[in-house]
Amino acid sequence: MAVAKPVRALAGVCFFLILFLLFQPFRGGVNPPSTSNGKDSPSEGDWHDPNKDPSGEPAGHLWRSDDYAADHLNAPRINATLLSLVRNNEVEGMVSAMRDLERTWNHKFNYPWTFFNDEPFSDEFKRRTQAETKAKCNYETIPSEHWDPPSWINTDLFRESAAMLKEQDIQYADMISYHNMCRWNSGMFYKHPALAYTKYYWRVEPKVHFFCDVDYDVFRYMQDHNKTYGFTINLYDAPQSIPTLWPETEKFLAAHPEYIHPNNAMDWLTDKEQRPEHNQKANGYSTCHFWSNFEIGDLDFWRSQAYEDYFNHLDRAGGFFYERWGDAPVHSIALGLFEDKEKIHWFQDIGYQHIPYFNCPTSNKCSGCKKGLFTDGEKFLFKEDCRPNWFKYAHMD
């Protein structure tokens, strides 16, 4: 039986339409894969990154660079320092970081640098770092009682635990020096005698980069605006590295509910909507943290009774060695629980990179990084951005 031409034409159209629909999933340019909860990664989803909007300096009175000469005895500098834990063999990376920060900020304000090492600094390290700044450089050795594992840590158990963590691809799990560093940055650095009379610090690591001219005294800003802590990047941690950190925190809170600040950031710490698998594997902790390779802080917070008691509790639990508790989640949990979240400040205007992440504002004071860029790495890294949760649960500041 012959088929009418109009019917044959309609059949042909339907055939090609079916082919078109079948092959759509294989075309390029489709949407990126969703995270496990069905949401796109934060930097590509339905939230708006404020770094993509024009931004400027923080509001309020700011101290400019008048009278901050390095040799000016009555300069308005306050008791603050740029601080770095660094080894002699990292001098190239340290000089690079210093050069960036001196160019964008410290050549105007001349705050001192304080370098820490678990062994004495070499003459070459001292010569090359001092050559990068007009400010004073201090070179300090960490006492062994602050650096080495405490007496209650079982060496055999550490090795067994490190091997298990390494099997889970936890970076640096089997390096005792990395565990020592995390513990020192968490609860020892502020106890060094060299910082006894210092109130504020700006942590700077080798190989980091700074992109924006900052024309005000950031330490004065912290003091004048009653800020405790400043950050640039906010990330998720690897939950396999900290499975008992939150349970130990809950034990501590049960014994010391008086330390919890009424205007805390508990919702940020315990969120399970954005990355539910992280909350589950970390036993109730979202794993969100301030990436502490950049931090501007008030040392009096770490010296407080609440933090000292909390750190001692964690230290006795052994997780700095039997797991891989980092100073970033430890600092962040303490700040989120014991401090007023209004006193935590996002330094949006300080352009910063620690590979593979950026804080790059849209500002004519910045050069060398793409405006609004979070990472130039693989696409899966975008889901590590926890800033949307901080802005949602805590405060835009």
N, C-alpha and C positions, 0 to 999 in steps of 0.2 A: 504494500500500500504506500503510495507516495505521500511524503510529508510536505505540507504547504510551506512556501518560502518564509513567511513571517514567523512560523513556528520554529523552523530551522535556525533562523537568525536569533530568536529569543533563547534557544537552547545554547547557541554558541556564546552569547553574552553571559549566560549563567555559568557555563563551563569556565570561562576566563575569570569570572568573579570569584568562583570557588578557588581556583589556583592562586589568585591574588591574596585571598584571606589565609590560605594555607601557608604561604611563604612569608607572611608578614613577620612572624617571630624570628626569622633568620636574617632579617635585614639589619644593617648597622643603624646606629643612632637611636636605639630604643632606650627607654628609661633605665637608670641604674638599678641594680637589684635592691630589694627592700631589706631592712634589718629583720631580725627574727620576730619582732612584734608587729610586723606589717607596715611599719613607718619607714619612710625614706630616711637616710642618714641626716643628722641635724643640719649640716651645712648645705644640703641639697633638698631639704624638705620644705615644710610650710612655715618655717620660722624665718624671720628677717634678721640677717647678721648686721648689727649696728656698725661694724667696721666698714661696711659698704656705703655708709652715709658720711657726708663731710663732718669732721670732728675737730675739736680744738682742745685747748687747755682746760683743766678742771675749773669749776666755778670758785669764786671767793678770792680773798687776798692771796697773792703770790709774791714771794721774795725773788727779786731779780739779781743779776750778777754784779751789781755795783759793790765795790769795796770787798770783793772776795779774793783778792790777790793772795797767792800762796804765802808770801812773807808778811802779810798784814796781820799783826798781832791782835788787833781788835775787830777782825772780820766777823760778820754775823753767823759764821758756821756754828752749828750746835754739836753735841757729843755724838758723832756718827762716823761710820767708816764704810768703805767698800770692802767686801770680804770675799776671800776665795780660798777654798781647799784645793791644793794643786801640788803636783810632784815636779821635781827638777826636770824630768824628761818631757814635761808638757809646756815648756817655756814658749815654744813657737805658738801654740794655741792660746796661751795666756797673753802674750804680747799682742796677738791679733784682736782678742777681745778687749784688752785695755785700749788699744788704738781706736777702736770703734767708740767706746764709751767716753774716752777723753775728747774725741772729736765732736761728739754729739752733745756732751753734757759737762764732764768734769773739768775741762780746761777753763770753764767759766767760774767754777765754784771751789775747785781744789780741795776736795775732801780727801783724807788720807786713805791709803790702801793697806789692808792687813791680810797677809798671806799666811796660811797654815799648812803644815806638812808633818807627817809622822817621822820624818828624818830631817836633819839640818839642810837648809837651802844652800845650794852651791853659789860660789862667787859669780859664775856666769848668769845664773837666774837673777840674782840681786842686781847685777849691773844692767842687764837687758830690760828688766821691768822698771827699774828706777829711771831709765832713759826715756820711758814713755810718758812720764808725768812730772809736773813741777811740784806736785803734792808729796807729802812724806810717805814713804813706804815702810811698813813694819813687817818683819819676817819672824814668824813664831813657830816653835816646835811643839807638837802635841805630846803631852806626857803619856807614857805607856798605860797608866791607869785609866786614862780617858779613851784610849784607842783599842787596846787589846780586848778580847772577849772576857767577860767577867768570870769569876771563879766557878760559878754554878753551871756554866755551859759545858755539857758533855761532848768532848771532841768526837768520839765515835758516833754518837747520835747525830751530830752535825754532818758528818760525812755521809751517813745513811740518808738523812733528810735531803742533803744537797743532791745526791744521786737521783732521788725520786723527783725532785723539782726539775732537774736537768732533763729527765725523761719526758717531762711535760713542756719542754722548750722554754723554761723560765730563764731569762737572760741573767748571766753572772751568778747563777745559783751556787756554783761550786767554788767561787772566789771568796775566800775568807776576808780579803781586804775590802771587797764590796760590802759585805755584811758589817764590817767594822765602820766603814764610811757611813752607812745608813744609820747605824746606832749613834755615831758621833754627831751627825747632822740633826738627829732627832732630839737628843737630850744631853749632849756634852759640850757642844761648841761654845755655848754662852757661859760656860763655867771656867773657861780659860782665863787666867789672870790678866791677859792683855786686853780683855773686853770688860774688865771690872767696872770701869767708869764710862762705858759706852752705852748709849740708850738705843740708837737706831743703827741698822745695818742694811746694806744692799748687797745681796749675794750675786756674784759674777763667776761663771765657770769658763774654763778654756774653750775656745772655738765658737763661742756664741757671737751673735752679730746684733748691732743696734743700728737703726735706720733713720731715726727722726731727731731733729734738733729739739732739745728740751731746754727751755729758757727760764726755768724757775727752780728754786731749791726744793727738791722733792722731799728732803728730810724735814725742812721747815713746813712743807705742806702737811706731812703726816702729823707733826706736832700741833700746828695751828688748827687743824680740822679734826683733831682727836681720832686719828686713824691708828689701828693696831697693825694692820697687815695689808700689803699691796701685792697684786699678782697681774700677770698678763695672759697666761694660758691656763685652761681648765680642762682636764682630761679624765678619761676612765682608766683605771688600773687593771692589770691582769689578775682576775679573781683567784686564780690558782696559787698566786704568790702570797695571799693574805687570808686564807680560809678561816683562821681563828681570831683575826684582829678585831672584828666586830663583836663576836661572842665574849672576848676578853674585855672589850669596852663596856658591854652590857653588865658584866660582873662588877666592873669598877663603878658604874653609875648606880647600880643597886646599893652599893656600900656608901656612895657619896652623891646622893641626889641634890645636895645643896650646891654643888658646883655647876649645875646646868643653868645657863643664862636664860631668863624668860624670853628674850628675843633671839633665840637660837636659830640655827639652820638645819634642824633635824630632818625636815622634809627633803632637803637637798641630799643629805647623807643617806637617806633610806628610800629614795625614789626607786620604784620598780616598774615604771611604765616605759621608759625609753630603752633600757637594756635589762629586761627582766632576768635574762640568764646570768648577768653579772651579779645581781642582787641575790639570786638563788645560790650561786657558787660561793659567794662571799658571805653567805649566811646572814643576810639582812642588810648588808652595806651596799649602796649603789656603786661603790668604788670611785665615785667622782672625787677629784682632788685638785688643788692648786699645784701646778707643775713647779716644784720648788727650786729648780735650777735658776729661776728668777724669783726672788722674793725680797720685798722691802718691808722690814718689820721692826716692831718695838720689842727689844729684848726683855723688857719687864713682863711681857706676857709669858715668855718661856720661864722666867724666874718666879712666876706666881706659884702659890701653894697648890692651886688646882692642877696646873700643868706638871709640876714636880711630882705630885702624888700619882698622877696618871702615867707619866713616863716610868716611874719606879715600878708601878704595877705591871706595865707592859714588859719592862726589862726583865723582871723576875719570871714572867711567863715564858720567855725564851724565844719568842717569835722572830726577833731580829736575826737569829741564827738557824733555828729549826724550820722556819719558813723564810720568806724574803720581805719582811716588813720594811718599807721604805720610809724615809723622812717625809715624803710628800703626803701619803695618806695619814700618817701619824699627826703631822702638823695640821692637816686639813680637818680631820675629825675633831681634834682639840679645839680649833678655832670655831668649828661649826657647833660645838656643844657649849663651850665655856665663855665665848665672847659674844657681844652684841653684833649681829651680822651687819648692822649699819656702819660698823667700824672697819669693815673689810672693803678695800677699794680696788676696782679694776683700773689699772693704768692703761687705758685705751690709747693714750697719746704717745706711749713709749713703744716705738717699733722694735720688734725683737724676734730673733730666730734661734732656736735650738733644734737642730735637725731631728725630725723632719717637719716641725711645726713652726708657724709664724703667728705673731700679732702684728698686723700691718694696717694701720688706720688710713682713712682717706683724708690726707692733709698735705698742704703744700710745704710742710716742714719735713716731709719724708722723701727719701729717695733710696733706690736699690732694692725695693720689694714691691710686688704687685698689690695694689690697693685691695683690701678685703680678703687677701689670700690667707687661708688657714694651713694648707699643706701643698707642697708641690710633689708629693709622693703618690703612691697608688691610691685608687679611689676608695678602697676599703678603709683608709685612714680617716676619712671624713666622719665616720661614725664614732671616732674616739673623742670628738668635741663635746664637752659637757657644759660649755657656756650657756646653751639654751636653758638647761636646768637651773643653773645659778640665777639667771635673769628671771626665770619663772618663780622660783621658790624663795630666793633671797632678796636681791636688790640690784638694780642696774648699776649702782655705784660700786 
